[in-house]
Amino acid sequence: MIVFGSIALVGFWYLVVRLWFFGGPKVPLLFIGLWVLAFVAVGTWELGGHVFVGIEAVLALSLIVICGFREPL
């Protein structure tokens, strides 16, 4: 679980920074906002780390799709 969470975390932030540099701040700010909402929701609703890692993985995968359409990884 820790390894998967670390991979999702590093992948998410790598893609956000990459998309910010190549595409401007609009889309990355949306994903950063969703990440912060998920982080706050886990603490507020006591959902647990598994839910947050799942949300983070979905956000990272959607960023991979967006980056793939804009510029090859």
Secondary structure, 3 states (H helix, E strand, C coil): CHHHHHHHHHHHHHHHHHHHHHHCCHHHHHHHHHHHHHHHHHHHHCCCHHHHHHHHHHHHHHHHHHHHHHCCC
